[in-house]
Structure formats: C-alpha cells, structure tokens
C-alpha cells in the first residue's frame, strides 16, 4: 500500500478519486519522468491534457446582447460534468502575459452530453476581464478552470412550485436551472420575473420566450426598467398570488436582493429563499497602504477600496479564490503583519488572524502569508 501511495502522489490532488487506476498510471509516469512531470510532455501533444490543473479551450464566443456574450468551453482532463445547476466555476484567462481569474455561473445544464460547458459574461464598466471576455477573447484560447462550486443550486428533484427573481446578468445561474429541467422534460410550475433596461438588454430573451411558448408550466414576466421602472415586489400578489408558497431563487444587484430578503423575512418565509450575490455590498472602506506578499516577495500599493484579492492578482500573485463574495471561504489566508478591514462589516483584523482576501482591504501596511 505504501508503494501505491508513493506512485499516486504526484497525481492524487487533482485526479478524481473515482478513477484510482488513472491516478496510479499518472503517478507512475510522473515518477519515471522526474524531474519533469507528465504535463511537460502532454502539453506538447494537447494543452488540455493536464494532471495538475483543470484546463479548457474556448470553442465559441456567442453574443447575447450588445454588452454580454456566452462562452462555450471544452474542458480537459478531470472536469466534473456532474455539477448542480446554478453553480459557478472559476476561469483564468491569460492577458498580456498574466493570468486573470474571475468566477462566472455555468449556464449549461450538467451532464456529459457534448462534453462542453458554457458561461455567460456581461461586460462591466469597471470590469477589465469581463470586457475582455465579451469582446476580446478569441476562439481557441486555452483557459484555466476551477472546479464547480456554490450552494445557489437547484435540488434534485426540483420543488413542485418555483419562483425565480432575476435582474441583469443575475439570470445566468437560473438559465442553467431552466435548461436542466427542460432537457429532462420535467419543468414544474415555474414563475419567473426578470428585469433589464430594455428588450435589447434581456440576456437569453428569445430562448425565454420560446420556453414559455413550449411549456405551459413556465411563465415569465420581463420588466423593462427604462420605461416601466423598477419592479416592485408588491406586484407579486397580482402576478403570482401564490408566491409565498414557492421556493424562490433570486439573483441580481445588491439593492434588489436586500429588498427581497427583507420582504421574505417580514412574510416569515425566509427559509424558502435562496440568493446569489454578484456584487460586494460595502459598508466601509479601508485606508489603503502597502500590501506585501511574504512568500512571493511581491509588493503593491493600494487604496482603501481595493480588496486584497484584487491587489494580489494585479501583482501577479497566485491567489486562492472561489465566490469572490465572502461566502465560500476559499480565499482565506494568514495575515502575518499589519491590519486589514472587512469591507462589509468594518471589522478590523490583525496579525495572526486568517482573513478573507476577497472582502478585505488594507488598513495601513500589511503582509500576507502568500
């Protein structure tokens, strides 16, 4: 057994435990080729063949609206296609010699059909990578992938009565849920309210209309906010009088989700609400300072609104991350020196504490154990 573990060690971290024979083979090859790894040879044959990291190739970039697009990606070895509808993945894209990482919801239903996945990206004014993905990434680009994660997901089997509340790009995880149910021919009683400035800004507008036409159990209400104004939750009583009985999934801007959470809490049905936030609700800002990355030997000067995660990525430091919203705890690292401030609560953390880099900013000079 000791020999087996020794052979498997180089591959065990990234290989699926359900494939022990493949682990053994990859590990044995790694031992034989040391100091090089199998990846050093496999990459020459196919960039997607990797035992050390998940990779994928962009095979199509399809416009959804003027400022959004669907990216269809062919994952390489090790990707788990049995994710849950609504989960997100991390994607690393090479731009100007650096890898830039972000998280995006999967819009493709789970399953091995076609061996392809898709994400949808909306270009944001302050979003360097989102703008690049929508208008600059060419088909054929090899990207890095992080495994699917997230609790904003559809259970199996789905509830008999569902309400989706979305706005803008908040529709992306819900599309995976709708597509998964439609593919199985098991779309239950689903009500959907989506908000966008105009008809041209509705992501997946044609698909939603076709889904409503072909499934009697699916009803969608599109709110064009530029002409009709913001959707008022009081309108739910007129549109879907049974909304309190439904399991609800909501995804959109911070203010919208705050209103929804307050309304569901007031109605005593908070346990029926599931939310996903794409934005960080900031209660405060830090004061900024010099962030030192101890093990990497890199230093960067930042203001009080820049998160430690953003600072590290900008300096080319390999930063762990997941949701980028302070939920999944993937980005937690040790603070060696100095102080940082939680941008949501304003709580200050000091030396020796473990901090979430995606929601913390420098409160003076500080050093991270990275």
RODO-2510 file (C-alpha; in nm, 4 decimals, decimal comma):
residues 370
     n   res          X          Y          Z
     1     x     0,0000     0,0000     0,0000
     2     x     0,2912     0,2352     0,0718
     3     x     0,4307     0,1873    -0,2790
     4     x     0,0903     0,2594    -0,4280
     5     x     0,0600     0,5875    -0,2354
     6     x     0,4141     0,6850    -0,3385
     7     x     0,3271     0,6242    -0,7040
     8     x    -0,0066     0,8062    -0,6900
     9     x     0,1194     1,1114    -0,5005
    10     x     0,2012     1,3408    -0,7956
    11     x    -0,1474     1,2975    -0,9409
    12     x    -0,3680     1,2432    -0,6388
    13     x    -0,4518     1,6068    -0,5689
    14     x    -0,6254     1,6765    -0,8972
    15     x    -0,7385     1,3335    -1,0143
    16     x    -1,0875     1,2183    -0,9297
    17     x    -1,0844     0,9577    -0,6513
    18     x    -1,3377     0,7568    -0,8514
    19     x    -1,0577     0,6756    -1,1020
    20     x    -0,7834     0,5105    -0,8891
    21     x    -0,6263     0,3238    -1,1816
    22     x    -0,5736     0,6506    -1,3677
    23     x    -0,4181     0,8001    -1,0527
    24     x    -0,1783     0,5077    -1,0329
    25     x    -0,0804     0,5346    -1,4005
    26     x    -0,0272     0,9114    -1,3899
    27     x     0,1700     0,8851    -1,0679
    28     x     0,3922     0,6091    -1,2023
    29     x     0,4653     0,8063    -1,5188
    30     x     0,5472     1,1117    -1,3073
    31     x     0,7994     0,9112    -1,1059
    32     x     0,9603     0,7740    -1,4206
    33     x     0,9913     1,1166    -1,5852
    34     x     1,1116     1,3065    -1,2742
    35     x     1,2385     1,5810    -1,2541
    36     x     0,9926     1,6577    -1,5339
    37     x     0,6210     1,5787    -1,4987
    38     x     0,3880     1,4120    -1,7490
    39     x     0,2343     1,7562    -1,8081
    40     x     0,5621     1,8743    -1,9551
    41     x     0,5224     1,6171    -2,2306
    42     x     0,1412     1,6040    -2,2560
    43     x     0,1183     1,9786    -2,3075
    44     x     0,3122     1,9399    -2,6309
    45     x     0,0510     1,6965    -2,7633
    46     x    -0,2604     1,8709    -2,6313
    47     x    -0,2763     2,1748    -2,3968
    48     x    -0,5916     2,0305    -2,2341
    49     x    -0,4129     1,7172    -2,1123
    50     x    -0,3065     1,8042    -1,7605
    51     x    -0,2910     1,6071    -1,4374
    52     x    -0,2003     1,9147    -1,2323
    53     x    -0,4732     2,1664    -1,3182
    54     x    -0,8069     2,1910    -1,4922
    55     x    -0,7894     2,3482    -1,8349
    56     x    -1,0315     2,4258    -2,1136
    57     x    -1,0432     2,5682    -2,4630
    58     x    -1,2850     2,8401    -2,5749
    59     x    -1,4614     2,6951    -2,8789
    60     x    -1,7211     2,9691    -2,9356
    61     x    -1,7987     3,3241    -2,8250
    62     x    -2,1650     3,3999    -2,8951
    63     x    -2,3158     3,7452    -2,8458
    64     x    -2,6230     3,7604    -2,6233
    65     x    -2,6672     4,1387    -2,6083
    66     x    -2,4521     4,4364    -2,7046
    67     x    -2,2513     4,4008    -2,3820
    68     x    -2,2797     4,0305    -2,2987
    69     x    -2,1768     3,7000    -2,4517
    70     x    -2,1873     3,3267    -2,3966
    71     x    -1,8525     3,1474    -2,3914
    72     x    -1,8662     2,7805    -2,4869
    73     x    -1,5707     2,5901    -2,3411
    74     x    -1,4394     2,2380    -2,3944
    75     x    -1,2899     2,1261    -2,0606
    76     x    -0,9865     1,8999    -2,0471
    77     x    -0,8991     1,6109    -1,8187
    78     x    -1,0516     1,5986    -1,4736
    79     x    -1,3535     1,8262    -1,5143
    80     x    -1,6630     1,7034    -1,3281
    81     x    -1,9667     1,7377    -1,5535
    82     x    -2,1984     1,6241    -1,2745
    83     x    -2,2237     1,9704    -1,1184
    84     x    -2,5512     2,1120    -0,9869
    85     x    -2,7483     2,3625    -1,1979
    86     x    -2,6795     2,7108    -1,0606
    87     x    -2,3193     2,6533    -0,9526
    88     x    -2,0270     2,8649    -1,0742
    89     x    -1,6730     2,7970    -1,1935
    90     x    -1,3505     2,9933    -1,1749
    91     x    -1,1876     3,0798    -1,5054
    92     x    -0,8321     3,2009    -1,5548
    93     x    -0,7541     3,3858    -1,8773
    94     x    -0,4080     3,4895    -1,9999
    95     x    -0,3934     3,8614    -2,0841
    96     x    -0,0639     4,0382    -2,1568
    97     x     0,1374     3,7577    -2,0009
    98     x    -0,0632     3,7366    -1,6774
    99     x    -0,3405     3,5041    -1,5652
   100     x    -0,6538     3,6898    -1,4547
   101     x    -0,9131     3,4947    -1,2540
   102     x    -1,2863     3,5519    -1,2080
   103     x    -1,5902     3,3396    -1,1199
   104     x    -1,8910     3,3011    -1,3506
   105     x    -2,2101     3,0982    -1,3275
   106     x    -2,2417     2,7968    -1,5512
   107     x    -2,5308     2,8401    -1,7955
   108     x    -2,5084     2,4886    -1,9384
   109     x    -2,7066     2,2052    -1,7784
   110     x    -2,4968     1,9327    -1,6129
   111     x    -2,4175     1,6089    -1,7915
   112     x    -2,1609     1,4706    -2,0316
   113     x    -2,3622     1,5442    -2,3460
   114     x    -2,1291     1,7084    -2,5976
   115     x    -1,8507     1,7393    -2,3362
   116     x    -1,8969     2,1183    -2,3423
   117     x    -1,9837     2,3771    -2,0796
   118     x    -2,0872     2,7411    -2,1101
   119     x    -2,0755     3,0586    -1,9062
   120     x    -2,2330     3,3954    -1,9827
   121     x    -2,0454     3,7189    -1,9151
   122     x    -2,1738     4,0754    -1,9033
   123     x    -1,9124     4,3445    -1,9627
   124     x    -1,8974     4,5834    -1,6672
   125     x    -1,7549     4,9391    -1,6941
   126     x    -1,5027     4,8659    -1,4180
   127     x    -1,4521     4,5028    -1,5192
   128     x    -1,1307     4,4582    -1,7148
   129     x    -1,1644     4,0827    -1,7565
   130     x    -1,5389     4,0809    -1,8286
   131     x    -1,4892     4,3319    -2,1122
   132     x    -1,2032     4,1213    -2,2485
   133     x    -1,4121     3,8030    -2,2412
   134     x    -1,7074     3,9657    -2,4157
   135     x    -1,5171     4,1391    -2,6931
   136     x    -1,1537     4,0325    -2,6880
   137     x    -1,1039     3,6624    -2,6207
   138     x    -1,0682     3,4641    -2,9455
   139     x    -1,1956     3,1124    -3,0041
   140     x    -0,9207     2,8610    -2,9387
   141     x    -0,7892     3,0387    -2,6273
   142     x    -0,6763     2,7901    -2,3611
   143     x    -0,8008     2,8879    -2,0150
   144     x    -0,7583     2,7501    -1,6657
   145     x    -1,0638     2,6301    -1,4778
   146     x    -1,1567     2,5858    -1,1127
   147     x    -1,3998     2,3088    -1,0189
   148     x    -1,7729     2,3934    -0,9974
   149     x    -1,8813     2,5255    -0,6577
   150     x    -2,1664     2,7059    -0,4877
   151     x    -2,4821     2,6447    -0,2867
   152     x    -2,7094     2,8517    -0,5124
   153     x    -2,8185     2,5380    -0,6897
   154     x    -3,1303     2,3503    -0,7886
   155     x    -3,2021     2,0399    -0,5795
   156     x    -3,2894     1,7036    -0,7302
   157     x    -3,5771     1,6553    -0,7708
   158     x    -3,6746     2,0242    -0,8039
   159     x    -3,9620     2,1665    -0,5977
   160     x    -4,3111     2,1419    -0,7445
   161     x    -4,3521     2,5228    -0,7400
   162     x    -4,0644     2,7628    -0,8093
   163     x    -4,0214     3,1401    -0,8330
   164     x    -3,7151     3,2937    -0,9985
   165     x    -3,6383     3,6648    -0,9431
   166     x    -3,3506     3,7941    -1,1566
   167     x    -3,2076     4,1147    -1,2991
   168     x    -2,9301     4,1829    -1,5484
   169     x    -2,6660     3,9092    -1,5513
   170     x    -2,8342     3,7581    -1,2460
   171     x    -3,0255     3,5439    -1,4919
   172     x    -2,7164     3,3342    -1,5745
   173     x    -2,7365     3,0704    -1,2955
   174     x    -3,1124     3,0482    -1,3422
   175     x    -3,0655     2,9658    -1,7116
   176     x    -2,8707     2,6549    -1,6120
   177     x    -3,1612     2,5529    -1,3869
   178     x    -3,4235     2,6141    -1,6563
   179     x    -3,2213     2,4336    -1,9220
   180     x    -3,1596     2,1358    -1,6922
   181     x    -3,5301     2,0962    -1,6142
   182     x    -3,6315     2,1488    -1,9779
   183     x    -3,3758     1,8937    -2,1012
   184     x    -3,5239     1,6312    -1,8705
   185     x    -3,8745     1,7239    -1,9832
   186     x    -3,9591     1,7898    -1,6185
   187     x    -4,0281     2,1633    -1,5963
   188     x    -4,2538     2,2057    -1,2899
   189     x    -4,4728     2,5066    -1,2085
   190     x    -4,2172     2,7854    -1,2624
   191     x    -4,2801     3,1607    -1,2383
   192     x    -4,0035     3,3990    -1,3431
   193     x    -3,9623     3,7758    -1,3097
   194     x    -3,6645     3,9310    -1,4880
   195     x    -3,5600     4,2969    -1,5042
   196     x    -3,3472     4,4653    -1,7716
   197     x    -3,3320     4,8249    -1,9019
   198     x    -3,4755     4,7467    -2,2480
   199     x    -3,5794     4,4483    -2,4594
   200     x    -3,2378     4,4556    -2,6281
   201     x    -3,0703     4,4174    -2,2877
   202     x    -3,2501     4,0942    -2,1942
   203     x    -2,9986     3,8111    -2,1950
   204     x    -3,1461     3,4916    -2,3445
   205     x    -3,4636     3,6833    -2,4348
   206     x    -3,5525     3,4718    -2,7389
   207     x    -3,4875     3,1475    -2,5511
   208     x    -3,7071     3,2554    -2,2607
   209     x    -3,9898     3,3427    -2,4988
   210     x    -3,9594     3,0058    -2,6751
   211     x    -3,9512     2,8221    -2,3434
   212     x    -4,2695     2,9984    -2,2343
   213     x    -4,4353     2,9101    -2,5656
   214     x    -4,3484     2,5418    -2,5460
   215     x    -4,4003     2,4811    -2,1715
   216     x    -4,7408     2,5601    -2,0250
   217     x    -4,5998     2,5350    -1,6728
   218     x    -4,3483     2,8174    -1,7305
   219     x    -4,4493     3,1850    -1,7110
   220     x    -4,2035     3,4724    -1,7383
   221     x    -4,2595     3,8425    -1,6758
   222     x    -3,9989     4,0758    -1,8262
   223     x    -3,9737     4,4215    -1,6691
   224     x    -3,8163     4,6881    -1,8937
   225     x    -3,6961     4,9229    -1,6242
   226     x    -3,6102     5,2149    -1,8530
   227     x    -3,9756     5,2565    -1,9496
   228     x    -4,1692     5,0716    -1,6772
   229     x    -3,9445     5,1493    -1,3816
   230     x    -3,8081     4,9150    -1,1173
   231     x    -4,0116     4,6034    -1,0474
   232     x    -4,1971     4,6454    -0,7182
   233     x    -4,2268     4,3337    -0,5040
   234     x    -4,5834     4,4369    -0,4211
   235     x    -4,6682     4,3439    -0,7799
   236     x    -4,6103     3,9787    -0,6996
   237     x    -4,9572     3,9496    -0,5445
   238     x    -5,1132     4,0408    -0,8789
   239     x    -4,8778     3,8364    -1,0981
   240     x    -4,8295     3,5255    -0,8871
   241     x    -5,0638     3,5296    -0,5845
   242     x    -4,9118     3,2051    -0,4525
   243     x    -4,5545     3,3431    -0,4393
   244     x    -4,5333     3,2813    -0,0635
   245     x    -4,5815     2,9076    -0,1232
   246     x    -4,2989     2,8812    -0,3759
   247     x    -3,9308     2,8025    -0,3272
   248     x    -3,7582     3,1169    -0,4550
   249     x    -3,4181     3,1687    -0,6148
   250     x    -3,3110     3,5332    -0,6551
   251     x    -3,0008     3,6760    -0,8200
   252     x    -2,9240     4,0357    -0,9117
   253     x    -2,7961     4,3692    -0,7771
   254     x    -2,7309     4,4196    -0,4065
   255     x    -3,0241     4,6608    -0,3535
   256     x    -3,2682     4,4229    -0,5192
   257     x    -3,1541     4,1285    -0,3057
   258     x    -3,1675     4,3374     0,0111
   259     x    -3,5318     4,4248    -0,0668
   260     x    -3,6189     4,0632    -0,1394
   261     x    -3,4548     3,9336     0,1776
   262     x    -3,6375     4,1950     0,3848
   263     x    -3,9733     4,1127     0,2261
   264     x    -3,9323     3,7367     0,2720
   265     x    -3,8192     3,7886     0,6307
   266     x    -4,1230     4,0040     0,7019
   267     x    -4,3502     3,7417     0,5495
   268     x    -4,1962     3,4724     0,7703
   269     x    -4,0775     3,2624     0,4761
   270     x    -3,7026     3,3359     0,4757
   271     x    -3,6371     2,9609     0,4742
   272     x    -3,7882     2,9427     0,1234
   273     x    -3,5472     3,1983    -0,0225
   274     x    -3,2121     3,1258    -0,1888
   275     x    -2,9956     3,4174    -0,3043
   276     x    -2,6773     3,4661    -0,5062
   277     x    -2,4853     3,7939    -0,4993
   278     x    -2,2507     3,9013    -0,7797
   279     x    -2,1562     4,2268    -0,6050
   280     x    -1,9934     4,3018    -0,2736
   281     x    -2,2126     4,5180    -0,0534
   282     x    -1,9631     4,7547     0,1074
   283     x    -2,0272     4,9041     0,4471
   284     x    -1,6926     5,0811     0,4630
   285     x    -1,3526     5,1188     0,3011
   286     x    -1,0059     5,0647     0,4393
   287     x    -0,7410     5,3336     0,4426
   288     x    -0,5123     5,1629     0,1924
   289     x    -0,1419     5,1022     0,2211
   290     x     0,1371     4,8751     0,1034
   291     x     0,0452     4,5082     0,0752
   292     x     0,3419     4,2716     0,0998
   293     x     0,3129     3,9114    -0,0165
   294     x     0,5677     3,7444     0,2078
   295     x     0,6420     3,4194     0,0289
   296     x     0,6078     3,5643    -0,3213
   297     x     0,8338     3,8595    -0,2448
   298     x     0,5976     4,0995    -0,4199
   299     x     0,4665     4,4344    -0,3023
   300     x     0,1846     4,6564    -0,4243
   301     x     0,0463     4,9934    -0,3148
   302     x    -0,3370     5,0009    -0,3000
   303     x    -0,6176     5,2327    -0,1993
   304     x    -0,8783     5,1547     0,0633
   305     x    -1,1377     5,0271    -0,1856
   306     x    -0,9200     4,7605    -0,3486
   307     x    -0,9565     4,4134    -0,1999
   308     x    -0,6501     4,2116    -0,1053
   309     x    -0,7549     3,9549    -0,3669
   310     x    -0,7575     4,2200    -0,6402
   311     x    -0,4249     4,3558    -0,5144
   312     x    -0,2619     4,0154    -0,5338
   313     x    -0,3972     3,9350    -0,8773
   314     x    -0,2790     4,2734    -1,0019
   315     x     0,0696     4,1966    -0,8705
   316     x     0,0762     3,8558    -1,0362
   317     x     0,0465     3,6563    -0,7137
   318     x    -0,1373     3,3232    -0,7352
   319     x    -0,4345     3,3920    -0,5075
   320     x    -0,6804     3,1256    -0,3890
   321     x    -1,0415     3,2257    -0,4511
   322     x    -1,3898     3,0916    -0,5057
   323     x    -1,7067     3,3008    -0,4919
   324     x    -1,5292     3,6402    -0,4543
   325     x    -1,8196     3,7419    -0,2292
   326     x    -1,7048     3,6285     0,1164
   327     x    -1,9223     3,3176     0,1224
   328     x    -1,7181     3,0094     0,0336
   329     x    -1,4040     3,0741     0,2500
   330     x    -1,1726     2,9561    -0,0309
   331     x    -0,9701     3,2793    -0,0264
   332     x    -0,8806     3,2698     0,3454
   333     x    -0,5085     3,3312     0,4172
   334     x    -0,2990     3,4235     0,7208
   335     x    -0,2197     3,7873     0,7973
   336     x     0,1441     3,7995     0,9109
   337     x     0,1777     4,1699     0,9891
   338     x    -0,0349     4,4839     0,9922
   339     x    -0,4093     4,5284     0,9802
   340     x    -0,6882     4,4809     0,7252
   341     x    -1,0528     4,5822     0,7300
   342     x    -1,3598     4,3771     0,6346
   343     x    -1,5344     4,5894     0,3702
   344     x    -1,8778     4,4544     0,4622
   345     x    -1,8762     4,4995     0,8376
   346     x    -1,5890     4,7399     0,9034
   347     x    -1,4294     4,4911     1,1484
   348     x    -1,0525     4,5219     1,1666
   349     x    -0,8269     4,2129     1,1728
   350     x    -0,4684     4,1991     1,2965
   351     x    -0,1522     3,9859     1,2880
   352     x    -0,2007     3,6115     1,3266
   353     x    -0,5610     3,6144     1,2111
   354     x    -0,6898     3,4423     0,8996
   355     x    -0,8696     3,6831     0,6676
   356     x    -1,0884     3,6602     0,3607
   357     x    -0,8961     3,8415     0,0892
   358     x    -1,1975     3,8902    -0,1393
   359     x    -1,3779     4,1144     0,1122
   360     x    -1,0848     4,2732     0,2974
   361     x    -0,8739     4,5781     0,2208
   362     x    -0,5511     4,7129     0,3659
   363     x    -0,5856     4,9284     0,6786
   364     x    -0,2287     5,0520     0,6546
   365     x     0,0749     4,8463     0,5544
   366     x     0,0259     4,4717     0,5882
   367     x     0,1851     4,1376     0,4963
   368     x     0,0050     3,8249     0,3783
   369     x     0,1459     3,4738     0,4004
   370     x     0,1390     3,4162     0,0240
***
